Amino acid sequence: MAGWPALTPLITRVGRPLVIEALRAWVEAKRGTGEVADETACAGWCAARLAGLAEPSQRRVFNLTGTVLHTNLGRALLAEEAIAAAATAMRSPTTLEYDLLGGARGERDDHIAPWLKRLTGAEAATAVNNNAAAVLLVLAALAAGREVIVSRGELIEIGGAFRIPDIMKQAGCRLVEVGTTNRTHLKDYAAAIGPETAAIMKVHPSNYAIAGFTKSVTAAELVPLARDKGLPVIEDLGSGTLVDLETWGLPHEPTAREAIEAGIDVVTFSGDKLLGGPQAGLLVGRQELIGRIAKHPLKRALRLDKVRLAALEATLRLYGDPPRLIERLPTVRALARPAAEVRVVAERLLPVVATALSGEARVAIEPVRGQIGSGALPVDLLASFAIAVRGKGLDRLAAAFRRLPIPVIGRISDGTLYFDLRTLDDEAAFVAQMDKLDVMA
Ligand SMILES: *Cc1c(COP(=O)(O)O)cnc(C)c1O
């Protein structure tokens, strides 16, 4: 290699080990071809092979799918305050588990528990890796080896292999199903309670809706029964929110405070769904139960790192001033964005996209319905506007948008490629790269 100066720039760029790896692959590829080894050609071959490594694998994209909290595209975007707090925690030592006053060991939950208590009215709070972990932990800590009662209407799968019956098994609990898919009554729960019962669990149906002849038991109905039998009621709120979405003209989604006020003993919800923070699973509820949960060995395995705790604390702090959330939290901003405002963006961008497609497809502005995503309010409801692209080879057109420097992800339905502009926050960057659209490649 020392004798092959053509490789030097590549070594400088990516380092020697990767160039050696590429050279080995080159030798393998050329074996038996009878080609004469040519230094420049080899360097070019290796550079092409290593080009992919220069790009990060996880890249920024434009989410124009119409789903605001898109799980595959990373869910919530964080507030600037949370980004700054996370960056500080990454760069410097912090008081993660350190009490400055006493100069002694502190608790990592102390950074977020006071906020969660204030914002939900709960006695105590803790946090773990995500809501799936929160559900696993609460079941393992409060009900391992015993029975947990759940309505058949709430035995959900929310994607990514999160199924309530499987989580129960992993937590070491026995699932006792009550009622039917569409109707469960209080007497069904009452009849299922026995000496082995450890808890009653409610699960927010999240990504599906049961319509028609239905009956489910509310927390307010369930709690007196559970109290009478000395059992805790736990609820997986799923998306969960800390503020009433009706404030911004959106339909109601249960808040953590409502669940606590209804008497639920432990409530779990996600940090990166409607809350608009980093990935986390939040647990709020009765002091004695949260104490047991926090002491369980799984808590140590599922705990949050300092970076996410910093981002979460900063996000929760924003909730101290709800009227300003709309300007500070990108998730709330996107959800509350009026359709008329999105339409104005669409009108500005239509000629830009039309020019970039240079007659390869027809484009128009059309009203569409987007979704919150991540399980909240599953029925399409966010009135919005999209640039609709129609023409031959829609998949090829969609692929061209995905090849842009900042890939643009749309949604194909009914023979149309839609770019819902509700979630376009950086219009300038979108426009600046449009001349690179190459539908011919
Ligand atoms: C999203 C969701 C979960 C999983 O939450 P993660 O934070 O993604 O782990 C669990 N239960 C319900 C009802 C949900 O909607």
The ligand as an SDF file (V2000), in Angstrom:
LIG
                    3D

 15 15  0  0  0  0  0  0  0  0999 V2000
  -46.9410    3.8080   22.2530 C   0  0  0  0  0  0  0  0  0  0  0  0
  -47.5560    2.9420   23.2880 C   0  0  0  0  0  0  0  0  0  0  0  0
  -46.7660    2.1000   24.0750 C   0  0  0  0  0  0  0  0  0  0  0  0
  -45.2770    2.0020   23.8950 C   0  0  0  0  0  0  0  0  0  0  0  0
  -44.6530    3.1860   24.2190 O   0  0  0  0  0  0  0  0  0  0  0  0
  -43.0970    3.3880   23.8540 P   0  0  0  0  0  0  0  0  0  0  0  0
  -42.7700    4.6810   24.5200 O   0  0  0  0  0  0  0  0  0  0  0  0
  -43.0260    3.4230   22.3690 O   0  0  0  0  0  0  0  0  0  0  0  0
  -42.3610    2.2390   24.4190 O   0  0  0  0  0  0  0  0  0  0  0  0
  -47.3730    1.3160   25.0240 C   0  0  0  0  0  0  0  0  0  0  0  0
  -48.7020    1.3400   25.1850 N   0  0  0  0  0  0  0  0  0  0  0  0
  -49.5220    2.1310   24.4470 C   0  0  0  0  0  0  0  0  0  0  0  0
  -50.9880    2.0920   24.7010 C   0  0  0  0  0  0  0  0  0  0  0  0
  -48.9720    2.9620   23.4710 C   0  0  0  0  0  0  0  0  0  0  0  0
  -49.7530    3.7490   22.7290 O   0  0  0  0  0  0  0  0  0  0  0  0
  1  2  1  0
  2  3  1  0
  2 14  2  0
  3  4  1  0
  3 10  2  0
  4  5  1  0
  5  6  1  0
  6  7  2  0
  6  8  1  0
  6  9  1  0
 10 11  1  0
 11 12  2  0
 12 13  1  0
 12 14  1  0
 14 15  1  0
M  END
$$$$
